[in-house]
């Protein structure tokens, strides 16, 4: 069952939407429905679990070193040669 509704949008957005509908050989209604369906089914990035298990260890260790990014060679290899 479908229900009719009204929406308001900026004129330029509607113009762009109509051009896209013609390009994709779809109705404006179909494009709007597809966009709404997609927005309701896509998981936001912040809610997605990380695919990279390495990210779980980021920030788990603290060296107390405040200049590690600048003097990393010194901390890793000792004195400069």
N, CA, C and O atoms as a Maestro MAE file, in Angstrom:
{
 s_m_m2io_version
 :::
 2.0.0
}

f_m_ct {
 s_m_title
 :::
 protein
 m_atom[324] {
  # First column is atom index #
  i_m_mmod_type
  r_m_x_coord
  r_m_y_coord
  r_m_z_coord
  i_m_residue_number
  s_m_chain_name
  s_m_pdb_residue_name
  s_m_pdb_atom_name
  i_m_atomic_number
  :::
  1 25 0.838 -1.174 0.000 1 A "UNK " " N  " 7
  2 3 0.000 0.000 0.000 1 A "UNK " " CA " 6
  3 2 0.889 1.246 0.000 1 A "UNK " " C  " 6
  4 15 1.852 1.320 0.764 1 A "UNK " " O  " 8
  5 25 0.583 2.188 -0.821 2 A "UNK " " N  " 7
  6 3 1.319 3.452 -0.845 2 A "UNK " " CA " 6
  7 2 0.422 4.580 -0.367 2 A "UNK " " C  " 6
  8 15 -0.801 4.525 -0.489 2 A "UNK " " O  " 8
  9 25 1.063 5.603 0.180 3 A "UNK " " N  " 7
  10 3 0.353 6.751 0.724 3 A "UNK " " CA " 6
  11 2 0.958 8.006 0.107 3 A "UNK " " C  " 6
  12 15 2.176 8.102 -0.040 3 A "UNK " " O  " 8
  13 25 0.132 8.945 -0.245 4 A "UNK " " N  " 7
  14 3 0.600 10.214 -0.796 4 A "UNK " " CA " 6
  15 2 0.996 11.146 0.338 4 A "UNK " " C  " 6
  16 15 0.358 11.174 1.391 4 A "UNK " " O  " 8
  17 25 2.062 11.910 0.106 5 A "UNK " " N  " 7
  18 3 2.501 12.902 1.081 5 A "UNK " " CA " 6
  19 2 3.124 14.081 0.342 5 A "UNK " " C  " 6
  20 15 3.467 13.978 -0.836 5 A "UNK " " O  " 8
  21 25 3.264 15.183 1.033 6 A "UNK " " N  " 7
  22 3 3.911 16.363 0.455 6 A "UNK " " CA " 6
  23 2 5.230 16.603 1.162 6 A "UNK " " C  " 6
  24 15 5.342 16.408 2.373 6 A "UNK " " O  " 8
  25 25 6.222 17.025 0.407 7 A "UNK " " N  " 7
  26 3 7.491 17.416 1.019 7 A "UNK " " CA " 6
  27 2 7.900 18.759 0.440 7 A "UNK " " C  " 6
  28 15 7.497 19.115 -0.667 7 A "UNK " " O  " 8
  29 25 8.695 19.495 1.184 8 A "UNK " " N  " 7
  30 3 9.217 20.777 0.724 8 A "UNK " " CA " 6
  31 2 10.728 20.640 0.586 8 A "UNK " " C  " 6
  32 15 11.389 20.042 1.434 8 A "UNK " " O  " 8
  33 25 11.258 21.195 -0.483 9 A "UNK " " N  " 7
  34 3 12.696 21.174 -0.701 9 A "UNK " " CA " 6
  35 2 13.092 22.403 -1.497 9 A "UNK " " C  " 6
  36 15 12.254 22.999 -2.174 9 A "UNK " " O  " 8
  37 25 14.340 22.785 -1.427 10 A "UNK " " N  " 7
  38 3 14.809 23.928 -2.211 10 A "UNK " " CA " 6
  39 2 14.601 23.674 -3.711 10 A "UNK " " C  " 6
  40 15 14.731 22.550 -4.195 10 A "UNK " " O  " 8
  41 25 14.282 24.729 -4.409 11 A "UNK " " N  " 7
  42 3 13.996 24.629 -5.842 11 A "UNK " " CA " 6
  43 2 15.149 24.005 -6.615 11 A "UNK " " C  " 6
  44 15 14.922 23.185 -7.505 11 A "UNK " " O  " 8
  45 25 16.391 24.384 -6.286 12 A "UNK " " N  " 7
  46 3 17.555 23.841 -6.988 12 A "UNK " " CA " 6
  47 2 17.698 22.341 -6.756 12 A "UNK " " C  " 6
  48 15 18.097 21.606 -7.660 12 A "UNK " " O  " 8
  49 25 17.375 21.887 -5.550 13 A "UNK " " N  " 7
  50 3 17.442 20.461 -5.251 13 A "UNK " " CA " 6
  51 2 16.432 19.690 -6.088 13 A "UNK " " C  " 6
  52 15 16.747 18.627 -6.623 13 A "UNK " " O  " 8
  53 25 15.230 20.217 -6.203 14 A "UNK " " N  " 7
  54 3 14.204 19.563 -7.017 14 A "UNK " " CA " 6
  55 2 14.627 19.523 -8.481 14 A "UNK " " C  " 6
  56 15 14.421 18.521 -9.166 14 A "UNK " " O  " 8
  57 25 15.213 20.606 -8.952 15 A "UNK " " N  " 7
  58 3 15.686 20.667 -10.334 15 A "UNK " " CA " 6
  59 2 16.746 19.589 -10.584 15 A "UNK " " C  " 6
  60 15 16.703 18.882 -11.592 15 A "UNK " " O  " 8
  61 25 17.685 19.476 -9.663 16 A "UNK " " N  " 7
  62 3 18.740 18.464 -9.785 16 A "UNK " " CA " 6
  63 2 18.149 17.061 -9.731 16 A "UNK " " C  " 6
  64 15 18.561 16.174 -10.479 16 A "UNK " " O  " 8
  65 25 17.183 16.868 -8.843 17 A "UNK " " N  " 7
  66 3 16.521 15.585 -8.706 17 A "UNK " " CA " 6
  67 2 15.795 15.187 -9.988 17 A "UNK " " C  " 6
  68 15 15.833 14.025 -10.392 17 A "UNK " " O  " 8
  69 25 15.138 16.146 -10.620 18 A "UNK " " N  " 7
  70 3 14.433 15.869 -11.875 18 A "UNK " " CA " 6
  71 2 15.408 15.494 -12.987 18 A "UNK " " C  " 6
  72 15 15.122 14.604 -13.788 18 A "UNK " " O  " 8
  73 25 16.558 16.166 -13.040 19 A "UNK " " N  " 7
  74 3 17.578 15.825 -14.048 19 A "UNK " " CA " 6
  75 2 18.103 14.408 -13.823 19 A "UNK " " C  " 6
  76 15 18.288 13.645 -14.772 19 A "UNK " " O  " 8
  77 25 18.339 14.070 -12.563 20 A "UNK " " N  " 7
  78 3 18.827 12.724 -12.239 20 A "UNK " " CA " 6
  79 2 17.778 11.679 -12.599 20 A "UNK " " C  " 6
  80 15 18.122 10.607 -13.097 20 A "UNK " " O  " 8
  81 25 16.517 11.972 -12.358 21 A "UNK " " N  " 7
  82 3 15.436 11.047 -12.697 21 A "UNK " " CA " 6
  83 2 15.415 10.762 -14.193 21 A "UNK " " C  " 6
  84 15 15.233 9.618 -14.609 21 A "UNK " " O  " 8
  85 25 15.599 11.793 -14.993 22 A "UNK " " N  " 7
  86 3 15.624 11.616 -16.446 22 A "UNK " " CA " 6
  87 2 16.838 10.770 -16.847 22 A "UNK " " C  " 6
  88 15 16.719 9.851 -17.657 22 A "UNK " " O  " 8
  89 25 18.011 11.089 -16.271 23 A "UNK " " N  " 7
  90 3 19.239 10.345 -16.592 23 A "UNK " " CA " 6
  91 2 19.105 8.867 -16.254 23 A "UNK " " C  " 6
  92 15 19.548 8.011 -17.020 23 A "UNK " " O  " 8
  93 25 18.495 8.563 -15.109 24 A "UNK " " N  " 7
  94 3 18.388 7.180 -14.658 24 A "UNK " " CA " 6
  95 2 17.105 6.494 -15.124 24 A "UNK " " C  " 6
  96 15 16.860 5.329 -14.810 24 A "UNK " " O  " 8
  97 25 16.291 7.235 -15.878 25 A "UNK " " N  " 7
  98 3 15.024 6.719 -16.393 25 A "UNK " " CA " 6
  99 2 14.153 6.178 -15.248 25 A "UNK " " C  " 6
  100 15 13.599 5.081 -15.324 25 A "UNK " " O  " 8
  101 25 14.054 6.991 -14.185 26 A "UNK " " N  " 7
  102 3 13.227 6.670 -13.029 26 A "UNK " " CA " 6
  103 2 12.356 7.878 -12.723 26 A "UNK " " C  " 6
  104 15 12.610 8.980 -13.208 26 A "UNK " " O  " 8
  105 25 11.340 7.660 -11.922 27 A "UNK " " N  " 7
  106 3 10.506 8.793 -11.493 27 A "UNK " " CA " 6
  107 2 11.167 9.488 -10.308 27 A "UNK " " C  " 6
  108 15 11.992 8.905 -9.604 27 A "UNK " " O  " 8
  109 25 10.786 10.741 -10.106 28 A "UNK " " N  " 7
  110 3 11.268 11.489 -8.953 28 A "UNK " " CA " 6
  111 2 10.836 10.747 -7.686 28 A "UNK " " C  " 6
  112 15 11.610 10.632 -6.735 28 A "UNK " " O  " 8
  113 25 9.619 10.253 -7.678 29 A "UNK " " N  " 7
  114 3 9.106 9.483 -6.543 29 A "UNK " " CA " 6
  115 2 10.009 8.285 -6.242 29 A "UNK " " C  " 6
  116 15 10.338 8.034 -5.083 29 A "UNK " " O  " 8
  117 25 10.409 7.549 -7.274 30 A "UNK " " N  " 7
  118 3 11.251 6.359 -7.082 30 A "UNK " " CA " 6
  119 2 12.602 6.757 -6.486 30 A "UNK " " C  " 6
  120 15 13.096 6.088 -5.578 30 A "UNK " " O  " 8
  121 25 13.202 7.836 -6.986 31 A "UNK " " N  " 7
  122 3 14.493 8.286 -6.459 31 A "UNK " " CA " 6
  123 2 14.383 8.687 -4.988 31 A "UNK " " C  " 6
  124 15 15.259 8.371 -4.183 31 A "UNK " " O  " 8
  125 25 13.310 9.379 -4.650 32 A "UNK " " N  " 7
  126 3 13.111 9.789 -3.254 32 A "UNK " " CA " 6
  127 2 12.926 8.559 -2.368 32 A "UNK " " C  " 6
  128 15 13.522 8.485 -1.294 32 A "UNK " " O  " 8
  129 25 12.121 7.605 -2.792 33 A "UNK " " N  " 7
  130 3 11.915 6.385 -2.011 33 A "UNK " " CA " 6
  131 2 13.220 5.614 -1.837 33 A "UNK " " C  " 6
  132 15 13.509 5.128 -0.744 33 A "UNK " " O  " 8
  133 25 14.012 5.495 -2.906 34 A "UNK " " N  " 7
  134 3 15.298 4.798 -2.827 34 A "UNK " " CA " 6
  135 2 16.242 5.496 -1.852 34 A "UNK " " C  " 6
  136 15 16.935 4.840 -1.075 34 A "UNK " " O  " 8
  137 25 16.265 6.822 -1.896 35 A "UNK " " N  " 7
  138 3 17.143 7.578 -0.999 35 A "UNK " " CA " 6
  139 2 16.722 7.395 0.461 35 A "UNK " " C  " 6
  140 15 17.569 7.252 1.343 35 A "UNK " " O  " 8
  141 25 15.432 7.400 0.707 36 A "UNK " " N  " 7
  142 3 14.935 7.211 2.072 36 A "UNK " " CA " 6
  143 2 15.243 5.795 2.545 36 A "UNK " " C  " 6
  144 15 15.705 5.603 3.669 36 A "UNK " " O  " 8
  145 25 14.988 4.800 1.690 37 A "UNK " " N  " 7
  146 3 15.284 3.412 2.059 37 A "UNK " " CA " 6
  147 2 16.762 3.240 2.376 37 A "UNK " " C  " 6
  148 15 17.119 2.579 3.351 37 A "UNK " " O  " 8
  149 25 17.612 3.830 1.559 38 A "UNK " " N  " 7
  150 3 19.052 3.729 1.780 38 A "UNK " " CA " 6
  151 2 19.454 4.385 3.090 38 A "UNK " " C  " 6
  152 15 20.258 3.831 3.839 38 A "UNK " " O  " 8
  153 25 18.906 5.554 3.371 39 A "UNK " " N  " 7
  154 3 19.278 6.258 4.604 39 A "UNK " " CA " 6
  155 2 18.806 5.508 5.847 39 A "UNK " " C  " 6
  156 15 19.393 5.659 6.918 39 A "UNK " " O  " 8
  157 25 17.772 4.714 5.718 40 A "UNK " " N  " 7
  158 3 17.264 3.957 6.864 40 A "UNK " " CA " 6
  159 2 17.969 2.617 7.051 40 A "UNK " " C  " 6
  160 15 17.885 2.031 8.130 40 A "UNK " " O  " 8
  161 25 18.658 2.122 6.034 41 A "UNK " " N  " 7
  162 3 19.310 0.817 6.134 41 A "UNK " " CA " 6
  163 2 20.820 0.908 6.302 41 A "UNK " " C  " 6
  164 15 21.439 -0.053 6.760 41 A "UNK " " O  " 8
  165 25 21.423 2.020 5.951 42 A "UNK " " N  " 7
  166 3 22.870 2.159 6.062 42 A "UNK " " CA " 6
  167 2 23.251 2.392 7.518 42 A "UNK " " C  " 6
  168 15 22.651 3.225 8.199 42 A "UNK " " O  " 8
  169 25 24.249 1.654 7.992 43 A "UNK " " N  " 7
  170 3 24.736 1.825 9.366 43 A "UNK " " CA " 6
  171 2 25.690 3.009 9.379 43 A "UNK " " C  " 6
  172 15 26.625 3.039 8.578 43 A "UNK " " O  " 8
  173 25 25.490 3.983 10.254 44 A "UNK " " N  " 7
  174 3 26.410 5.125 10.319 44 A "UNK " " CA " 6
  175 2 27.825 4.656 10.656 44 A "UNK " " C  " 6
  176 15 27.998 3.680 11.386 44 A "UNK " " O  " 8
  177 25 28.835 5.346 10.127 45 A "UNK " " N  " 7
  178 3 30.228 4.978 10.349 45 A "UNK " " CA " 6
  179 2 30.547 4.856 11.826 45 A "UNK " " C  " 6
  180 15 31.270 3.942 12.222 45 A "UNK " " O  " 8
  181 25 30.028 5.750 12.650 46 A "UNK " " N  " 7
  182 3 30.346 5.735 14.070 46 A "UNK " " CA " 6
  183 2 29.780 4.498 14.768 46 A "UNK " " C  " 6
  184 15 30.289 4.099 15.816 46 A "UNK " " O  " 8
  185 25 28.744 3.889 14.209 47 A "UNK " " N  " 7
  186 3 28.132 2.721 14.835 47 A "UNK " " CA " 6
  187 2 28.705 1.411 14.313 47 A "UNK " " C  " 6
  188 15 28.475 0.356 14.905 47 A "UNK " " O  " 8
  189 25 29.457 1.467 13.201 48 A "UNK " " N  " 7
  190 3 30.026 0.267 12.626 48 A "UNK " " CA " 6
  191 2 31.180 -0.250 13.475 48 A "UNK " " C  " 6
  192 15 32.040 0.528 13.889 48 A "UNK " " O  " 8
  193 25 31.207 -1.543 13.738 49 A "UNK " " N  " 7
  194 3 32.377 -2.076 14.425 49 A "UNK " " CA " 6
  195 2 33.580 -1.996 13.498 49 A "UNK " " C  " 6
  196 15 33.435 -2.117 12.282 49 A "UNK " " O  " 8
  197 25 34.740 -1.798 14.049 50 A "UNK " " N  " 7
  198 3 35.945 -1.665 13.251 50 A "UNK " " CA " 6
  199 2 36.281 -2.991 12.583 50 A "UNK " " C  " 6
  200 15 36.237 -4.043 13.221 50 A "UNK " " O  " 8
  201 25 36.617 -2.938 11.293 51 A "UNK " " N  " 7
  202 3 37.058 -4.127 10.572 51 A "UNK " " CA " 6
  203 2 38.535 -4.397 10.836 51 A "UNK " " C  " 6
  204 15 39.022 -5.500 10.587 51 A "UNK " " O  " 8
  205 25 39.241 -3.398 11.334 52 A "UNK " " N  " 7
  206 3 40.673 -3.507 11.571 52 A "UNK " " CA " 6
  207 2 40.923 -3.773 13.048 52 A "UNK " " C  " 6
  208 15 40.810 -2.866 13.872 52 A "UNK " " O  " 8
  209 25 41.263 -5.013 13.384 53 A "UNK " " N  " 7
  210 3 41.456 -5.361 14.787 53 A "UNK " " CA " 6
  211 2 42.638 -4.616 15.397 53 A "UNK " " C  " 6
  212 15 42.720 -4.483 16.618 53 A "UNK " " O  " 8
  213 25 43.550 -4.132 14.565 54 A "UNK " " N  " 7
  214 3 44.691 -3.362 15.058 54 A "UNK " " CA " 6
  215 2 44.235 -2.071 15.736 54 A "UNK " " C  " 6
  216 15 44.889 -1.587 16.660 54 A "UNK " " O  " 8
  217 25 43.111 -1.515 15.274 55 A "UNK " " N  " 7
  218 3 42.598 -0.275 15.857 55 A "UNK " " CA " 6
  219 2 42.227 -0.439 17.328 55 A "UNK " " C  " 6
  220 15 42.172 0.545 18.066 55 A "UNK " " O  " 8
  221 25 41.974 -1.663 17.756 56 A "UNK " " N  " 7
  222 3 41.596 -1.898 19.150 56 A "UNK " " CA " 6
  223 2 42.735 -1.617 20.123 56 A "UNK " " C  " 6
  224 15 42.485 -1.361 21.301 56 A "UNK " " O  " 8
  225 25 43.991 -1.659 19.650 57 A "UNK " " N  " 7
  226 3 45.098 -1.423 20.571 57 A "UNK " " CA " 6
  227 2 45.555 0.032 20.589 57 A "UNK " " C  " 6
  228 15 46.371 0.415 21.428 57 A "UNK " " O  " 8
  229 25 45.039 0.838 19.677 58 A "UNK " " N  " 7
  230 3 45.429 2.245 19.639 58 A "UNK " " CA " 6
  231 2 45.062 2.907 20.956 58 A "UNK " " C  " 6
  232 15 43.920 2.830 21.411 58 A "UNK " " O  " 8
  233 25 46.045 3.558 21.560 59 A "UNK " " N  " 7
  234 3 45.829 4.266 22.816 59 A "UNK " " CA " 6
  235 2 45.888 3.393 24.049 59 A "UNK " " C  " 6
  236 15 45.646 3.869 25.158 59 A "UNK " " O  " 8
  237 25 46.212 2.104 23.870 60 A "UNK " " N  " 7
  238 3 46.227 1.210 25.029 60 A "UNK " " CA " 6
  239 2 47.518 1.305 25.834 60 A "UNK " " C  " 6
  240 15 47.559 0.850 26.977 60 A "UNK " " O  " 8
  241 25 48.564 1.880 25.271 61 A "UNK " " N  " 7
  242 3 49.829 2.019 25.989 61 A "UNK " " CA " 6
  243 2 50.242 3.484 26.018 61 A "UNK " " C  " 6
  244 15 50.042 4.221 25.052 61 A "UNK " " O  " 8
  245 25 50.818 3.888 27.137 62 A "UNK " " N  " 7
  246 3 51.264 5.267 27.286 62 A "UNK " " CA " 6
  247 2 52.713 5.253 27.757 62 A "UNK " " C  " 6
  248 15 53.033 4.650 28.782 62 A "UNK " " O  " 8
  249 25 53.580 5.914 27.013 63 A "UNK " " N  " 7
  250 3 54.996 5.933 27.374 63 A "UNK " " CA " 6
  251 2 55.340 7.115 28.270 63 A "UNK " " C  " 6
  252 15 56.370 7.101 28.943 63 A "UNK " " O  " 8
  253 25 54.506 8.116 28.286 64 A "UNK " " N  " 7
  254 3 54.816 9.325 29.031 64 A "UNK " " CA " 6
  255 2 55.708 10.267 28.236 64 A "UNK " " C  " 6
  256 15 55.978 11.389 28.665 64 A "UNK " " O  " 8
  257 25 56.158 9.812 27.088 65 A "UNK " " N  " 7
  258 3 57.027 10.604 26.218 65 A "UNK " " CA " 6
  259 2 56.172 11.605 25.448 65 A "UNK " " C  " 6
  260 15 55.236 11.215 24.750 65 A "UNK " " O  " 8
  261 25 56.485 12.881 25.569 66 A "UNK " " N  " 7
  262 3 55.674 13.911 24.923 66 A "UNK " " CA " 6
  263 2 56.190 14.295 23.537 66 A "UNK " " C  " 6
  264 15 55.468 14.921 22.761 66 A "UNK " " O  " 8
  265 25 57.446 13.921 23.218 67 A "UNK " " N  " 7
  266 3 58.026 14.317 21.934 67 A "UNK " " CA " 6
  267 2 58.419 13.103 21.090 67 A "UNK " " C  " 6
  268 15 59.362 13.172 20.301 67 A "UNK " " O  " 8
  269 25 57.705 12.005 21.255 68 A "UNK " " N  " 7
  270 3 58.022 10.761 20.554 68 A "UNK " " CA " 6
  271 2 57.947 10.860 19.045 68 A "UNK " " C  " 6
  272 15 58.704 10.189 18.345 68 A "UNK " " O  " 8
  273 25 57.052 11.679 18.535 69 A "UNK " " N  " 7
  274 3 56.945 11.792 17.082 69 A "UNK " " CA " 6
  275 2 58.120 12.553 16.485 69 A "UNK " " C  " 6
  276 15 58.436 12.382 15.307 69 A "UNK " " O  " 8
  277 25 58.765 13.387 17.282 70 A "UNK " " N  " 7
  278 3 59.899 14.181 16.801 70 A "UNK " " CA " 6
  279 2 61.214 13.441 17.018 70 A "UNK " " C  " 6
  280 15 62.078 13.429 16.142 70 A "UNK " " O  " 8
  281 25 61.359 12.824 18.189 71 A "UNK " " N  " 7
  282 3 62.632 12.184 18.551 71 A "UNK " " CA " 6
  283 2 62.527 10.664 18.603 71 A "UNK " " C  " 6
  284 15 63.196 10.030 19.419 71 A "UNK " " O  " 8
  285 25 61.706 10.075 17.754 72 A "UNK " " N  " 7
  286 3 61.502 8.628 17.809 72 A "UNK " " CA " 6
  287 2 62.784 7.836 17.587 72 A "UNK " " C  " 6
  288 15 62.970 6.796 18.219 72 A "UNK " " O  " 8
  289 25 63.684 8.299 16.697 73 A "UNK " " N  " 7
  290 3 64.941 7.576 16.471 73 A "UNK " " CA " 6
  291 2 65.754 7.487 17.759 73 A "UNK " " C  " 6
  292 15 66.327 6.442 18.065 73 A "UNK " " O  " 8
  293 25 65.802 8.576 18.507 74 A "UNK " " N  " 7
  294 3 66.539 8.582 19.768 74 A "UNK " " CA " 6
  295 2 65.959 7.547 20.736 74 A "UNK " " C  " 6
  296 15 66.703 6.810 21.383 74 A "UNK " " O  " 8
  297 25 64.618 7.498 20.832 75 A "UNK " " N  " 7
  298 3 63.990 6.570 21.763 75 A "UNK " " CA " 6
  299 2 64.110 5.119 21.301 75 A "UNK " " C  " 6
  300 15 64.185 4.214 22.132 75 A "UNK " " O  " 8
  301 25 64.129 4.886 19.992 76 A "UNK " " N  " 7
  302 3 64.240 3.529 19.473 76 A "UNK " " CA " 6
  303 2 65.678 3.010 19.412 76 A "UNK " " C  " 6
  304 15 65.944 1.855 19.743 76 A "UNK " " O  " 8
  305 25 66.608 3.883 18.981 77 A "UNK " " N  " 7
  306 3 67.968 3.433 18.705 77 A "UNK " " CA " 6
  307 2 69.031 4.028 19.615 77 A "UNK " " C  " 6
  308 15 70.204 3.675 19.492 77 A "UNK " " O  " 8
  309 25 68.665 4.894 20.501 78 A "UNK " " N  " 7
  310 3 69.646 5.505 21.391 78 A "UNK " " CA " 6
  311 2 70.178 6.783 20.818 78 A "UNK " " C  " 6
  312 15 69.492 7.472 20.063 78 A "UNK " " O  " 8
  313 25 71.410 7.107 21.176 79 A "UNK " " N  " 7
  314 3 72.014 8.359 20.750 79 A "UNK " " CA " 6
  315 2 72.230 8.406 19.250 79 A "UNK " " C  " 6
  316 15 72.402 7.374 18.601 79 A "UNK " " O  " 8
  317 25 72.220 9.639 18.696 80 A "UNK " " N  " 7
  318 3 72.531 9.825 17.269 80 A "UNK " " CA " 6
  319 2 73.979 9.499 17.043 80 A "UNK " " C  " 6
  320 15 74.827 9.735 17.904 80 A "UNK " " O  " 8
  321 25 74.260 8.953 15.880 81 A "UNK " " N  " 7
  322 3 75.660 8.606 15.557 81 A "UNK " " CA " 6
  323 2 76.335 9.721 14.851 81 A "UNK " " C  " 6
  324 15 77.510 9.610 14.503 81 A "UNK " " O  " 8
  :::
 }
 m_bond[323] {
  # First column is bond index #
  i_m_from
  i_m_to
  i_m_order
  :::
  1 1 2 1
  2 2 3 1
  3 3 4 2
  4 3 5 1
  5 5 6 1
  6 6 7 1
  7 7 8 2
  8 7 9 1
  9 9 10 1
  10 10 11 1
  11 11 12 2
  12 11 13 1
  13 13 14 1
  14 14 15 1
  15 15 16 2
  16 15 17 1
  17 17 18 1
  18 18 19 1
  19 19 20 2
  20 19 21 1
  21 21 22 1
  22 22 23 1
  23 23 24 2
  24 23 25 1
  25 25 26 1
  26 26 27 1
  27 27 28 2
  28 27 29 1
  29 29 30 1
  30 30 31 1
  31 31 32 2
  32 31 33 1
  33 33 34 1
  34 34 35 1
  35 35 36 2
  36 35 37 1
  37 37 38 1
  38 38 39 1
  39 39 40 2
  40 39 41 1
  41 41 42 1
  42 42 43 1
  43 43 44 2
  44 43 45 1
  45 45 46 1
  46 46 47 1
  47 47 48 2
  48 47 49 1
  49 49 50 1
  50 50 51 1
  51 51 52 2
  52 51 53 1
  53 53 54 1
  54 54 55 1
  55 55 56 2
  56 55 57 1
  57 57 58 1
  58 58 59 1
  59 59 60 2
  60 59 61 1
  61 61 62 1
  62 62 63 1
  63 63 64 2
  64 63 65 1
  65 65 66 1
  66 66 67 1
  67 67 68 2
  68 67 69 1
  69 69 70 1
  70 70 71 1
  71 71 72 2
  72 71 73 1
  73 73 74 1
  74 74 75 1
  75 75 76 2
  76 75 77 1
  77 77 78 1
  78 78 79 1
  79 79 80 2
  80 79 81 1
  81 81 82 1
  82 82 83 1
  83 83 84 2
  84 83 85 1
  85 85 86 1
  86 86 87 1
  87 87 88 2
  88 87 89 1
  89 89 90 1
  90 90 91 1
  91 91 92 2
  92 91 93 1
  93 93 94 1
  94 94 95 1
  95 95 96 2
  96 95 97 1
  97 97 98 1
  98 98 99 1
  99 99 100 2
  100 99 101 1
  101 101 102 1
  102 102 103 1
  103 103 104 2
  104 103 105 1
  105 105 106 1
  106 106 107 1
  107 107 108 2
  108 107 109 1
  109 109 110 1
  110 110 111 1
  111 111 112 2
  112 111 113 1
  113 113 114 1
  114 114 115 1
  115 115 116 2
  116 115 117 1
  117 117 118 1
  118 118 119 1
  119 119 120 2
  120 119 121 1
  121 121 122 1
  122 122 123 1
  123 123 124 2
  124 123 125 1
  125 125 126 1
  126 126 127 1
  127 127 128 2
  128 127 129 1
  129 129 130 1
  130 130 131 1
  131 131 132 2
  132 131 133 1
  133 133 134 1
  134 134 135 1
  135 135 136 2
  136 135 137 1
  137 137 138 1
  138 138 139 1
  139 139 140 2
  140 139 141 1
  141 141 142 1
  142 142 143 1
  143 143 144 2
  144 143 145 1
  145 145 146 1
  146 146 147 1
  147 147 148 2
  148 147 149 1
  149 149 150 1
  150 150 151 1
  151 151 152 2
  152 151 153 1
  153 153 154 1
  154 154 155 1
  155 155 156 2
  156 155 157 1
  157 157 158 1
  158 158 159 1
  159 159 160 2
  160 159 161 1
  161 161 162 1
  162 162 163 1
  163 163 164 2
  164 163 165 1
  165 165 166 1
  166 166 167 1
  167 167 168 2
  168 167 169 1
  169 169 170 1
  170 170 171 1
  171 171 172 2
  172 171 173 1
  173 173 174 1
  174 174 175 1
  175 175 176 2
  176 175 177 1
  177 177 178 1
  178 178 179 1
  179 179 180 2
  180 179 181 1
  181 181 182 1
  182 182 183 1
  183 183 184 2
  184 183 185 1
  185 185 186 1
  186 186 187 1
  187 187 188 2
  188 187 189 1
  189 189 190 1
  190 190 191 1
  191 191 192 2
  192 191 193 1
  193 193 194 1
  194 194 195 1
  195 195 196 2
  196 195 197 1
  197 197 198 1
  198 198 199 1
  199 199 200 2
  200 199 201 1
  201 201 202 1
  202 202 203 1
  203 203 204 2
  204 203 205 1
  205 205 206 1
  206 206 207 1
  207 207 208 2
  208 207 209 1
  209 209 210 1
  210 210 211 1
  211 211 212 2
  212 211 213 1
  213 213 214 1
  214 214 215 1
  215 215 216 2
  216 215 217 1
  217 217 218 1
  218 218 219 1
  219 219 220 2
  220 219 221 1
  221 221 222 1
  222 222 223 1
  223 223 224 2
  224 223 225 1
  225 225 226 1
  226 226 227 1
  227 227 228 2
  228 227 229 1
  229 229 230 1
  230 230 231 1
  231 231 232 2
  232 231 233 1
  233 233 234 1
  234 234 235 1
  235 235 236 2
  236 235 237 1
  237 237 238 1
  238 238 239 1
  239 239 240 2
  240 239 241 1
  241 241 242 1
  242 242 243 1
  243 243 244 2
  244 243 245 1
  245 245 246 1
  246 246 247 1
  247 247 248 2
  248 247 249 1
  249 249 250 1
  250 250 251 1
  251 251 252 2
  252 251 253 1
  253 253 254 1
  254 254 255 1
  255 255 256 2
  256 255 257 1
  257 257 258 1
  258 258 259 1
  259 259 260 2
  260 259 261 1
  261 261 262 1
  262 262 263 1
  263 263 264 2
  264 263 265 1
  265 265 266 1
  266 266 267 1
  267 267 268 2
  268 267 269 1
  269 269 270 1
  270 270 271 1
  271 271 272 2
  272 271 273 1
  273 273 274 1
  274 274 275 1
  275 275 276 2
  276 275 277 1
  277 277 278 1
  278 278 279 1
  279 279 280 2
  280 279 281 1
  281 281 282 1
  282 282 283 1
  283 283 284 2
  284 283 285 1
  285 285 286 1
  286 286 287 1
  287 287 288 2
  288 287 289 1
  289 289 290 1
  290 290 291 1
  291 291 292 2
  292 291 293 1
  293 293 294 1
  294 294 295 1
  295 295 296 2
  296 295 297 1
  297 297 298 1
  298 298 299 1
  299 299 300 2
  300 299 301 1
  301 301 302 1
  302 302 303 1
  303 303 304 2
  304 303 305 1
  305 305 306 1
  306 306 307 1
  307 307 308 2
  308 307 309 1
  309 309 310 1
  310 310 311 1
  311 311 312 2
  312 311 313 1
  313 313 314 1
  314 314 315 1
  315 315 316 2
  316 315 317 1
  317 317 318 1
  318 318 319 1
  319 319 320 2
  320 319 321 1
  321 321 322 1
  322 322 323 1
  323 323 324 2
  :::
 }
}
